[in-house]
């Protein structure tokens, strides 16, 4: 048999340590070197043929208390659910902010529409006169006439909005 690679045994040690920390408040862990040179981590004392030593494992909880698990679930699934809930809450907040911004913009547009503005009124009346002249004196095709008529109608609507 081949001896285990050091990186693998380090990962194994970390995984086993994490497993024992999560499941026990008082854990004893033994590191055993087997006759063929492999390293084994286990809860029971090493066999007669294996050379071993006792490892100390920090079993304190995340808050530093010596009491062990605090009742909070640190599993991947529970963390996923928590992150998903936080993401949904943030998304709802963004959507609410978008709706509020849209409502505010709509309110401002309504307020702007209701304003009577003499300067804008004069500008729109000048545009109406210009487009009437274009309709009377110059268009080459029917589509050009239609465009001129639509521009005239547009400026007449704006004049109604801004003039008394």
C-alpha positions as a Markdown table, in Angstrom:
| # | Residue | x | y | z |
|---|---|---|---|---|
| 1 | Unk | 0.0 | 0.0 | 0.0 |
| 2 | Unk | 1.1 | 3.5 | -0.7 |
| 3 | Unk | 1.4 | 6.0 | 2.2 |
| 4 | Unk | -1.3 | 8.7 | 2.4 |
| 5 | Unk | -0.4 | 12.1 | 1.1 |
| 6 | Unk | 0.1 | 14.8 | 3.7 |
| 7 | Unk | -2.4 | 17.1 | 2.2 |
| 8 | Unk | -5.1 | 14.4 | 2.3 |
| 9 | Unk | -4.4 | 13.6 | 5.9 |
| 10 | Unk | -4.5 | 17.3 | 6.8 |
| 11 | Unk | -7.9 | 17.6 | 5.2 |
| 12 | Unk | -9.1 | 14.4 | 6.8 |
| 13 | Unk | -7.9 | 15.7 | 10.2 |
| 14 | Unk | -9.8 | 19.0 | 9.7 |
| 15 | Unk | -12.9 | 17.2 | 8.6 |
| 16 | Unk | -12.9 | 14.8 | 11.5 |
| 17 | Unk | -12.1 | 17.6 | 13.9 |
| 18 | Unk | -15.1 | 19.6 | 12.6 |
| 19 | Unk | -17.3 | 16.6 | 12.8 |
| 20 | Unk | -16.4 | 15.9 | 16.4 |
| 21 | Unk | -16.7 | 19.6 | 17.4 |
| 22 | Unk | -20.2 | 19.7 | 15.9 |
| 23 | Unk | -21.4 | 16.5 | 17.5 |
| 24 | Unk | -19.8 | 16.5 | 21.0 |
| 25 | Unk | -19.2 | 18.9 | 23.8 |
| 26 | Unk | -16.4 | 16.7 | 25.3 |
| 27 | Unk | -14.5 | 14.9 | 22.6 |
| 28 | Unk | -11.4 | 12.7 | 22.7 |
| 29 | Unk | -9.6 | 12.2 | 19.5 |
| 30 | Unk | -6.7 | 9.9 | 18.9 |
| 31 | Unk | -4.1 | 10.2 | 16.1 |
| 32 | Unk | -2.8 | 6.7 | 15.3 |
| 33 | Unk | 0.2 | 5.9 | 13.0 |
| 34 | Unk | -0.5 | 2.4 | 11.6 |
| 35 | Unk | 2.4 | -0.1 | 11.0 |
| 36 | Unk | 2.3 | 0.6 | 7.2 |
| 37 | Unk | 2.9 | 4.4 | 7.8 |
| 38 | Unk | -0.6 | 5.7 | 7.3 |
| 39 | Unk | -2.2 | 8.1 | 9.8 |
| 40 | Unk | -5.6 | 7.4 | 11.2 |
| 41 | Unk | -7.9 | 9.7 | 13.4 |
| 42 | Unk | -10.4 | 7.9 | 15.6 |
| 43 | Unk | -12.4 | 8.3 | 18.8 |
| 44 | Unk | -11.0 | 5.1 | 20.5 |
| 45 | Unk | -7.5 | 4.5 | 21.7 |
| 46 | Unk | -5.1 | 3.2 | 19.1 |
| 47 | Unk | -4.6 | -0.6 | 18.6 |
| 48 | Unk | -1.7 | -2.4 | 20.2 |
| 49 | Unk | 0.3 | -2.4 | 17.0 |
| 50 | Unk | -0.3 | 1.3 | 16.2 |
| 51 | Unk | 1.7 | 4.1 | 17.7 |
| 52 | Unk | -0.6 | 7.0 | 18.8 |
| 53 | Unk | -1.2 | 10.1 | 20.8 |
| 54 | Unk | -4.2 | 11.9 | 22.2 |
| 55 | Unk | -5.2 | 15.2 | 20.6 |
| 56 | Unk | -7.0 | 18.0 | 22.3 |
| 57 | Unk | -10.0 | 19.3 | 20.5 |
| 58 | Unk | -11.6 | 22.7 | 21.1 |
| 59 | Unk | -15.3 | 22.0 | 21.7 |
| 60 | Unk | -16.4 | 25.5 | 22.5 |
| 61 | Unk | -19.4 | 26.9 | 20.7 |
| 62 | Unk | -19.3 | 29.7 | 18.2 |
| 63 | Unk | -19.9 | 32.3 | 20.9 |
| 64 | Unk | -16.9 | 31.0 | 22.9 |
| 65 | Unk | -18.9 | 29.4 | 25.6 |
| 66 | Unk | -17.8 | 26.1 | 26.9 |
| 67 | Unk | -21.3 | 24.7 | 26.9 |
| 68 | Unk | -21.2 | 23.4 | 23.3 |
| 69 | Unk | -24.0 | 23.7 | 20.8 |
| 70 | Unk | -26.2 | 26.8 | 21.3 |
| 71 | Unk | -29.2 | 25.3 | 19.6 |
| 72 | Unk | -28.6 | 27.2 | 16.3 |
| 73 | Unk | -28.4 | 25.0 | 13.3 |
| 74 | Unk | -25.1 | 25.6 | 11.3 |
| 75 | Unk | -25.8 | 23.0 | 8.6 |
| 76 | Unk | -25.3 | 23.9 | 5.0 |
| 77 | Unk | -29.1 | 23.5 | 4.3 |
| 78 | Unk | -30.0 | 25.9 | 7.1 |
| 79 | Unk | -27.4 | 28.4 | 6.0 |
| 80 | Unk | -28.8 | 28.1 | 2.4 |
| 81 | Unk | -32.3 | 28.8 | 3.6 |
| 82 | Unk | -31.2 | 31.8 | 5.7 |
| 83 | Unk | -29.3 | 33.3 | 2.7 |
| 84 | Unk | -32.2 | 32.6 | 0.4 |
| 85 | Unk | -34.6 | 34.4 | 2.8 |
| 86 | Unk | -32.1 | 37.4 | 3.1 |
| 87 | Unk | -31.9 | 37.5 | -0.7 |
| 88 | Unk | -35.7 | 37.5 | -1.1 |
| 89 | Unk | -36.0 | 40.3 | 1.5 |
| 90 | Unk | -33.4 | 42.4 | -0.3 |
| 91 | Unk | -35.1 | 41.8 | -3.6 |
| 92 | Unk | -38.5 | 42.8 | -2.2 |
| 93 | Unk | -36.9 | 46.0 | -0.8 |
| 94 | Unk | -35.4 | 46.8 | -4.2 |
| 95 | Unk | -38.8 | 46.2 | -5.9 |
| 96 | Unk | -40.6 | 48.4 | -3.3 |
| 97 | Unk | -38.0 | 51.2 | -3.9 |
| 98 | Unk | -38.6 | 50.9 | -7.7 |
| 99 | Unk | -42.3 | 51.2 | -7.2 |
| 100 | Unk | -41.9 | 54.2 | -5.0 |
| 101 | Unk | -39.6 | 55.9 | -7.5 |
| 102 | Unk | -42.0 | 55.2 | -10.3 |
| 103 | Unk | -44.9 | 56.6 | -8.3 |
| 104 | Unk | -42.9 | 59.7 | -7.4 |
| 105 | Unk | -42.0 | 60.2 | -11.1 |
| 106 | Unk | -45.6 | 59.8 | -12.1 |
| 107 | Unk | -46.7 | 62.3 | -9.5 |
| 108 | Unk | -44.1 | 64.8 | -10.7 |
| 109 | Unk | -45.2 | 64.3 | -14.3 |
| 110 | Unk | -48.9 | 64.9 | -13.4 |
| 111 | Unk | -47.8 | 68.1 | -11.5 |
| 112 | Unk | -45.8 | 69.3 | -14.5 |
| 113 | Unk | -48.7 | 68.6 | -16.8 |
| 114 | Unk | -51.1 | 70.7 | -14.6 |
| 115 | Unk | -48.8 | 73.7 | -14.6 |
| 116 | Unk | -49.6 | 76.7 | -16.7 |
| 117 | Unk | -46.4 | 78.1 | -18.1 |
| 118 | Unk | -46.5 | 81.3 | -20.2 |
| 119 | Unk | -43.0 | 80.7 | -21.7 |
| 120 | Unk | -43.9 | 77.2 | -22.8 |
| 121 | Unk | -47.2 | 78.4 | -24.1 |
| 122 | Unk | -45.5 | 81.0 | -26.3 |
| 123 | Unk | -43.0 | 78.5 | -27.6 |
| 124 | Unk | -45.8 | 76.0 | -28.5 |
| 125 | Unk | -47.8 | 78.7 | -30.2 |
| 126 | Unk | -44.8 | 79.6 | -32.3 |
| 127 | Unk | -44.3 | 76.0 | -33.2 |
| 128 | Unk | -48.0 | 75.7 | -34.2 |
| 129 | Unk | -47.6 | 78.7 | -36.5 |
| 130 | Unk | -44.4 | 77.2 | -38.0 |
| 131 | Unk | -46.1 | 73.8 | -38.7 |
| 132 | Unk | -49.2 | 75.5 | -40.2 |
| 133 | Unk | -46.9 | 77.3 | -42.6 |
| 134 | Unk | -45.2 | 74.1 | -43.6 |
| 135 | Unk | -48.6 | 72.4 | -44.2 |
| 136 | Unk | -49.7 | 75.4 | -46.4 |
| 137 | Unk | -46.5 | 75.9 | -48.4 |
| 138 | Unk | -44.5 | 72.8 | -48.7 |
| 139 | Unk | -44.8 | 69.0 | -48.8 |
| 140 | Unk | -43.7 | 66.7 | -51.6 |
| 141 | Unk | -45.4 | 63.5 | -50.7 |
| 142 | Unk | -48.4 | 62.3 | -48.8 |
| 143 | Unk | -46.2 | 60.8 | -46.0 |
| 144 | Unk | -44.5 | 64.2 | -45.6 |
| 145 | Unk | -47.9 | 65.8 | -45.2 |
| 146 | Unk | -48.9 | 63.2 | -42.6 |
| 147 | Unk | -45.8 | 63.9 | -40.7 |
| 148 | Unk | -46.4 | 67.6 | -40.7 |
| 149 | Unk | -50.0 | 67.2 | -39.6 |
| 150 | Unk | -48.9 | 64.9 | -36.7 |
| 151 | Unk | -46.3 | 67.5 | -35.6 |
| 152 | Unk | -49.0 | 70.2 | -35.7 |
| 153 | Unk | -51.4 | 68.1 | -33.7 |
| 154 | Unk | -48.6 | 67.4 | -31.1 |
| 155 | Unk | -47.8 | 71.0 | -30.6 |
| 156 | Unk | -51.5 | 71.9 | -30.4 |
| 157 | Unk | -51.9 | 69.4 | -27.6 |
| 158 | Unk | -48.8 | 70.9 | -25.8 |
| 159 | Unk | -50.3 | 74.4 | -26.2 |
| 160 | Unk | -53.5 | 73.2 | -24.6 |
| 161 | Unk | -51.5 | 71.9 | -21.7 |
| 162 | Unk | -49.4 | 75.0 | -21.1 |
| 163 | Unk | -51.8 | 77.8 | -22.1 |
| 164 | Unk | -54.8 | 79.1 | -20.1 |
